Amino acid sequence: MNSDPQRFTVVLGITGGIAAYKCANLVRKLRALRDPAHPERRINVRVILTRSGEQFITPVTLQTLSGNAVNQELFASAKEWDVEHVGLADDADVLLIAPATANVLAKMAHGLADDLLSTVALACTAPLLIAPTMNVHMWDHPATQANVRVLTERGAVFIGPDEGELACGYAGRGRMSSEEEIVRVVEGYFLGTAAQKVNGDLAGRKVVVTAGPTREYLDPVRYLSNPSSGKMGYALARAARERDAEVVLVSGPVELPAPPGVTLLPVTSCAEMAEATLREAQTADVVIAAAAPADFTPATFAAQKIKKEGREGMHVELVPTMDIIAEVGRRKHAGQITVAFAAETEHLETYAAKKLAAKCADLIVANDITAPGAGFGVDTNRAVLLFATGRREELPLQTKDAMAHRILDTVKGLC
């Protein structure tokens, strides 16, 4: 991956879909991006054009717009000291394939490397962004969907495809997402890597972070929970420690290692999370509630496993659990900053604004868990920040580590 902090390289792979013609505007928009904190920092675009892609857009066009020679052949630079596919893979901060055909998805899913683009994809360790385009039936085919699942499980981020009229005459899902949407996703990675991790800017401050789900047991073997992975909370704890804060991580049951230098307090139930968080919050400068504690818990606990035999059904009475961050907000001391999270499936900002007020928080991080790349268990996120002052800020799709630093930048500004 590119090690120059002043340069961010997008390696753009263009394959043989009709949407390839849109890549002229895509390259132009990518090169127009600027880092607000460092206006001189720009995106460098290096294009890989497949033989099929060349049927829809010319190398001359892409070279003119990108300012770089267009890469087409696997062995074109054999006389150079670095083999071409290795050089491109090492230079990439992001590998973006747009448009991505069903053929290239299949190649990447199965690890094939029979041309320059597929070889770069196999050698590249940078984040992989994929903007598919194809006939609706090709997209819906079980083979394509299996390949999408494989690539997603490996960490690839899919941008689209969108629904609409297709070039083949069909209507349905298969259109490449707009250049604007693709640029917004890349921008998240661009600005994420540009986040200034000021050494020691949280030194002397205590940050308490909650993470993961809770388990509310019905009996010794059954419980109510949710699929929270804890990745966002762990990223926040790791980022705060990198900035020299004293960090206490109150974590529900997850399969993640404790970040180095962080005090980990493992808990299981919402009651246990509340007890630990409220205790640690008494001496905290910042409390960030990234966990997904249960809203309800069984009214009674069966000491022995509940048997199915002899039952036609079972009715479980649930009672509300404590709203942990709201209680922290009610008890917070002068100068303490509290950050809430809102994971929603609809009416994102309306519900988040209500929670912001109800939880007495200074800031709420709201994300739509149905949006691509922002649900439970993934390594990326997108969010809207709502402030008690009424201000609003949108964070585009980016890694959770990058978003953690963006959130902490905001928290530092509130301190």
Backbone hydrogen bonds, N-H to C=O, Kabsch-Sander energy under -0.5 kcal/mol:
donor,donor_aa,acceptor,acceptor_aa,energy
7,R,4,D,-1.7
8,F,42,R,-1.2
9,T,7,R,-0.5
10,V,8,F,-0.5
10,V,44,N,-2.8
11,V,9,T,-0.6
11,V,94,V,-2.5
12,L,10,V,-0.8
12,L,46,R,-2.4
13,G,11,V,-0.6
13,G,96,L,-3.1
14,I,12,L,-0.6
14,I,48,I,-2.9
15,T,13,G,-0.6
15,T,99,P,-1.4
17,G,15,T,-1.9
20,A,17,G,-2.4
21,Y,18,I,-1.5
22,K,19,A,-1.7
23,C,20,A,-1.7
24,A,21,Y,-1.1
26,L,22,K,-1.9
27,V,23,C,-2.7
28,R,24,A,-1.7
29,K,25,N,-2.5
30,L,26,L,-2.4
31,R,27,V,-2.3
32,A,28,R,-0.9
33,L,29,K,-0.5
33,L,30,L,-1.2
35,D,38,H,-0.7
35,D,41,R,-1.0
38,H,35,D,-1.0
41,R,38,H,-2.7
42,R,6,Q,-0.5
42,R,40,E,-0.5
44,N,8,F,-2.9
45,V,43,I,-0.5
46,R,10,V,-2.4
46,R,44,N,-0.5
47,V,45,V,-0.5
48,I,12,L,-3.1
49,L,47,V,-0.5
49,L,71,N,-2.6
50,T,14,I,-2.3
50,T,48,I,-0.6
54,E,50,T,-1.8
55,Q,52,S,-1.3
56,F,53,G,-2.0
57,I,53,G,-1.3
62,L,58,T,-1.7
63,Q,59,P,-2.8
64,T,60,V,-2.3
65,L,61,T,-2.1
66,S,62,L,-2.5
67,G,63,Q,-2.1
71,N,47,V,-2.8
76,A,73,E,-1.0
78,A,75,F,-1.3
80,E,77,S,-1.9
86,V,83,V,-0.6
87,G,83,V,-2.5
88,L,84,E,-2.4
89,A,85,H,-2.0
90,D,86,V,-2.7
91,D,87,G,-1.6
92,A,88,L,-1.0
93,D,9,T,-2.9
94,V,9,T,-1.4
95,L,127,P,-2.8
96,L,11,V,-2.5
96,L,94,V,-0.7
97,I,95,L,-0.5
97,I,129,L,-2.7
98,A,13,G,-2.0
98,A,96,L,-0.6
100,A,131,A,-1.9
101,T,99,P,-0.6
105,L,101,T,-1.9
106,A,102,A,-2.0
107,K,103,N,-2.2
108,M,104,V,-2.5
109,A,105,L,-2.5
110,H,106,A,-1.7
111,G,107,K,-0.5
111,G,108,M,-0.8
112,L,107,K,-2.6
119,T,115,D,-1.9
120,V,116,L,-2.6
121,A,117,L,-2.6
122,L,118,S,-1.4
123,A,119,T,-1.7
124,C,120,V,-1.6
129,L,95,L,-2.9
129,L,127,P,-0.6
130,I,157,V,-2.7
131,A,97,I,-2.8
133,T,100,A,-2.0
134,M,174,G,-1.9
139,W,135,N,-2.3
140,D,136,V,-2.1
141,H,137,H,-1.0
145,Q,141,H,-2.5
146,A,142,P,-2.2
147,N,143,A,-1.9
148,V,144,T,-2.4
149,R,145,Q,-2.1
150,V,146,A,-2.2
151,L,147,N,-2.5
152,T,148,V,-2.6
153,E,149,R,-2.6
154,R,150,V,-1.3
155,G,152,T,-1.7
156,A,151,L,-2.5
157,V,128,L,-2.7
158,F,156,A,-0.6
159,I,130,I,-3.2
160,G,158,F,-0.7
162,D,175,R,-3.0
164,G,172,G,-1.5
166,L,170,Y,-3.2
169,G,166,L,-2.0
172,G,164,G,-2.4
174,G,162,D,-2.7
175,R,162,D,-2.1
177,S,159,I,-0.6
182,I,178,S,-2.2
183,V,179,E,-2.7
184,R,180,E,-2.1
185,V,181,E,-1.8
186,V,182,I,-2.3
187,E,183,V,-2.7
188,G,184,R,-1.4
189,Y,185,V,-1.2
190,F,186,V,-2.6
191,L,187,E,-3.2
192,G,188,G,-1.7
193,T,189,Y,-2.3
194,A,190,F,-0.8
195,A,191,L,-0.7
195,A,192,G,-0.9
197,K,195,A,-0.8
198,V,196,Q,-1.5
201,D,198,V,-2.0
202,L,243,R,-2.1
203,A,200,G,-1.6
204,G,244,D,-0.7
205,R,202,L,-1.8
207,V,205,R,-0.5
207,V,246,E,-3.2
208,V,286,V,-2.9
209,V,207,V,-0.5
209,V,248,V,-2.7
210,T,288,I,-2.4
211,A,250,V,-2.1
214,T,292,A,-0.7
215,R,268,T,-2.6
216,E,224,L,-2.3
217,Y,215,R,-0.7
218,L,222,R,-2.6
219,D,222,R,-1.2
222,R,219,D,-0.6
224,L,216,E,-2.4
234,Y,230,G,-2.6
235,A,231,K,-2.1
236,L,232,M,-2.1
237,A,233,G,-2.3
238,R,234,Y,-2.5
239,A,235,A,-2.5
240,A,236,L,-2.5
241,R,237,A,-2.0
242,E,238,R,-2.2
243,R,239,A,-1.1
244,D,241,R,-2.1
245,A,240,A,-2.3
246,E,205,R,-2.7
247,V,245,A,-0.6
248,V,207,V,-2.3
249,L,263,T,-3.2
250,V,209,V,-2.9
250,V,248,V,-0.6
251,S,249,L,-0.8
251,S,265,L,-1.7
252,G,211,A,-2.5
254,V,252,G,-0.5
262,V,259,P,-1.7
263,T,247,V,-2.6
264,L,262,V,-0.7
265,L,249,L,-3.2
267,V,251,S,-2.9
273,M,269,S,-2.2
274,A,270,C,-2.8
275,E,271,A,-2.4
276,A,272,E,-2.2
277,T,273,M,-2.6
278,L,274,A,-2.7
279,R,275,E,-1.6
280,E,276,A,-2.4
281,A,277,T,-2.5
282,Q,278,L,-0.7
282,Q,279,R,-0.7
283,T,280,E,-1.2
284,A,281,A,-1.3
285,D,206,K,-2.3
286,V,206,K,-1.9
287,V,337,I,-2.5
288,I,208,V,-3.2
289,A,287,V,-0.6
289,A,339,V,-3.0
290,A,210,T,-1.1
290,A,288,I,-1.2
292,A,212,G,-3.0
297,T,319,V,-2.6
299,A,317,E,-3.1
302,A,218,L,-2.7
303,A,301,F,-0.6
311,R,308,K,-1.9
316,V,314,M,-0.5
317,E,315,H,-0.5
318,L,316,V,-0.5
319,V,297,T,-2.9
321,T,295,D,-2.3
324,I,322,M,-1.2
327,E,323,D,-2.1
328,V,324,I,-2.4
329,G,325,I,-2.4
330,R,326,A,-2.1
331,R,327,E,-1.7
332,K,328,V,-1.0
336,Q,333,H,-2.1
337,I,285,D,-2.5
339,V,287,V,-2.9
340,A,363,L,-2.6
342,A,365,V,-2.6
344,E,342,A,-0.7
344,E,367,N,-2.2
351,Y,347,H,-2.5
352,A,348,L,-2.4
353,A,349,E,-2.2
354,K,350,T,-1.5
355,K,351,Y,-2.2
356,L,352,A,-2.6
357,A,353,A,-1.7
358,A,354,K,-2.5
359,K,355,K,-2.5
360,C,357,A,-1.2
361,A,356,L,-1.6
362,D,338,T,-2.1
363,L,338,T,-1.2
364,I,386,L,-2.4
365,V,340,A,-2.6
366,A,364,I,-0.7
366,A,384,V,-2.9
367,N,342,A,-2.6
369,I,344,E,-2.1
369,I,367,N,-0.8
371,A,368,D,-1.8
374,A,371,A,-2.0
378,V,375,G,-0.9
381,N,398,Q,-2.6
383,A,395,L,-2.1
384,V,366,A,-2.6
385,L,393,E,-3.9
386,L,364,I,-2.3
386,L,384,V,-0.6
387,F,391,R,-2.4
388,A,362,D,-2.0
390,G,387,F,-2.0
393,E,385,L,-2.3
395,L,383,A,-3.3
398,Q,381,N,-2.0
400,K,379,D,-2.5
403,M,399,T,-2.6
404,A,400,K,-2.3
405,H,401,D,-1.5
406,R,402,A,-1.9
407,I,403,M,-2.8
408,L,404,A,-2.3
409,D,405,H,-2.5
410,T,406,R,-1.7
411,V,407,I,-2.6
412,K,408,L,-2.8
413,G,409,D,-1.5
414,L,410,T,-0.9
414,L,411,V,-1.1
415,C,411,V,-1.2
